[in-house]
Amino acid sequence: MSALVRIRLAGFLRTGRAVAPLLAGLVTLGILYGGGRAQPAEAYGVSAVVLFPVLAWQTKILLDVEPDVQRRLAQVTVGVARERFAGLLAAGLAALVTVAVALLFPWPVGGVSGPVDPGDRSIPVGLALGLWAHLLVVPAAVALGALASRASAGGAGYGVAVLALGGVGAVVLGLTGSVAPWLAPPLMATARTTAGDAAALTVLGLSGWALAWSAAVFGGYLWRRRAQG
């Protein structure tokens, strides 16, 4: 299965499909951090929100690179379950690389403020919360991108609709006062938490929420894959 993961990643890179989401992510982060400095935790919380649709789109592109015939051959060779898991694993690894870029990006461009005094712990706390916020986004974005992929959605139009609805819905349903926040991953709630007091119970609760939402969407993806054959 590791060979299949490498093949997926190699196809994603060698065909140049990785360039578009990377540029989109860099432009988005450039606009975000171009407005002035912010505390690391607050900046990273918003960064995780704006990266969500980028990572979902990146996942869709990666999964769509493989031709349908090659995907069916892989299913015969390694089995259906391993073929599907290999694609998700490859997408997850690519997402982690993008997250690493996002975590490093604000420092050389002056997008975050440094410590005010020697005892200020805003930097290590901000880095920890920022890492948590971005890692929380990865499974949700990979799940949405997988659901929007050609093998699941069945067509380009349906895939774009899934991405658009998922990306917009994650923000709209995550606003304060939303009637159904549980229908979306906790992106906005995570951003509010990183900007305020991040209590341990809140962090655990949001982590569980994100994992449950991701599991539900992954389940939808696997169901669609079975339906599509």
Secondary structure, 3 states (H helix, E strand, C coil): CHHHHHHHHHHHHHCCCCHHHHHHHHHHHHHHHCCCCECHHHHHHHHHHHHHHHHHHHHHHHHHHCCHHHHHHHHHHHCHHHHHHHHHHHHHHHHHHHHHHHHHCCCCCCCECCCCCCCCCHHHHHHHHHHHHHHHHHHHHHHHHHHCCHHHHCCHHHHHHHHHHHHHHHHHCCCCCCCCHHHCCCHHHHHHHHHCCCCHHHHHHHHHHHHHHHHHHHHHHHHHHHHHC
